[in-house]
Amino acid sequence: MKKNLVVMLCGFVVLGLVGLAFAGGGLPEAKGKAVYDFITKTKPYQQWALFPGKGKFYKGKHPHGALLTTYVNDIALASINDKADTLANGSIIVKENYMPNKKLGAVTVMYRVQGYDPNGGDWFWAKYKADGSIAKEGKVNGCINCHAAVINNDWVFTGQVK
């Protein structure tokens, strides 16, 4: 009886740890390569949900591109669906930036990391070239200064967060 109880408890612990990994416990550090590996290898962002209310290849504008496709991870999607005041820590928004001919020009990322940059909404910013190399990462002034215009929408232009 005790042996069965121990086996059962161990099983619950393992399931709990696996659950944490899938629920955001395995999020990357705020570094360009770590974030890129996470969004392309752990669970490729193309398998994530599209930003609510947005389809593929919607009209974009400078500096992102003529056409855009925006994906959100499960954490961001839950915050948007719950109409939270801010997107939860661990939220990731990935925007594919396309040329008018639908050729991928870049991939840009917003990743909320608690305590990363309180003055910038705790967002880690990254821009990757089409080949995956890092163009910009971190506390990118151009991103912060532009997105400050929508600080009341948690720094997000794409659609309503709240």
N, C-alpha and C positions, 0 to 999 in steps of 0.2 A: 504494500500500500504506500509506504513512504517513498519507495523507489519510483513508483508511478507518479507521485506528486512532484518529486524532484524533476523528472523528465518533463512533465507538463509545465512546470514553472520555467525550466530552461527554454522550452519551446516558445513560451510567451515572451521571454526576454529577447530571443533571437528575432521573433516577429516584430517586436517593438523597435529593435535596432534597424531592421530592414525598413520599417515604416518611416523612421526618422530620416534615413537616407533618401527616400523618395519624397518626403514631405518638405525637403529643404535643408535637412541636416547636412547634406553633402554639397552645399553651395561653395562656389569658388572664392578664393581670396580676390581682393580688388586689384588685380594685375591684368594687363592686357592679354598675355598668353593664356593665363589660367581661365579667364572669362571666355576667350575664343574656344579653347578646348572644351569647356563646359557646354557652350551653346552649339558646338558642332559635333561633339563626340558622345557626351553623356546621354543626352536625349536631343537629337538635332532639332534646332528651333523650327525647322520647316514642318515638324510634327506637332508644334504647339498651336494653340488657338490663334486666329486672327484677332486683332484688336476689335472689340465689339463695335459693330456698325461700319466697319471698314472691310472692303474686299481686296482682292489683289489688283495691283496696278492702278491705284487711285492717283489722281493728279497731285503732284508735289510742287515744291518751290525751293529756290535756293536757300540753303546750301545743300539740301539733300538730294535733289534730282527731279527730273520731269515726272517720273512715275515712282510710286512707293508701294511697298507691301509691309505691313507691320504686324509682328507676332508678339504675344505675351505668354510668359510662363504661367503655371497654375496659380502661383502666389499672387501675381498681378491680376490675373483674371478674377480670382475670388474677391480681391479688394474692389475691383471695378464693379463686379456684380452686386457686391454688398453696399455699394455707394459709400465706401469708407471716406473719411476726410482726406486721408493720404494713402498712397499705396504702401502696403506692408513691407517691412524689411525683407529682403530676398527677392523682391519684385524685379523682373527683368523684362525690358522692352527691346525688341530687336527690329530694326527698320532696314529693309533692303532698299537701296537707292539706285534707281535705274535711269539709264539714258532714254531719250525719246524712242529709240529703236528697241527698247526692252532688254538692252544689254546691261548686266549688273555693273554698276560703277563702284559701289562701296556698300558696306554694312555698318550701320551705326547702332550703338547700344547704350541704354541707360540701365544702371544696376543699382538698386537702393541697398546701401550697406550702413547699418546702424553705427553712428559715430564717425563715419568716414569724412564727411565734410558738412557740418551743421549749417554753415553759411550758404552752401549750395544745395540744400535740401537732402543731404546725405546721399547724393547721386554720384556714382562713378560713371564716367563718360568714356566711350571708346569709339574710334573709327577704324575700320579695317578695310584695306583695299580689296578688290575682287579676288585677289589671290590669297587672302587671309593674312597678309602682313599688316603689322600695326602702323597706322598713319598717325594716330593720336590716342592718348590714354590718360586717365586720371582726372584731375581737377582742371579740365580744359576750359580756359577763360572764354573762348568763343562760344562754346556750348552753354556755359553758365550764363553769360551775359545775354545771349539770345533767349534762352528758355526762362529767364527771369521775367520776361513779359507775360508769362502764363503761370506765375507763382501761385495764383489763386486756384489753379487747376493742377496743383502739385507738379509744376514745371513741365507739364505734358501738353503738346500742341495737338496730337493726333485725334483725340476725342475727349468726351467728358469722363473725368475720373470720378467726380462726386455725383 
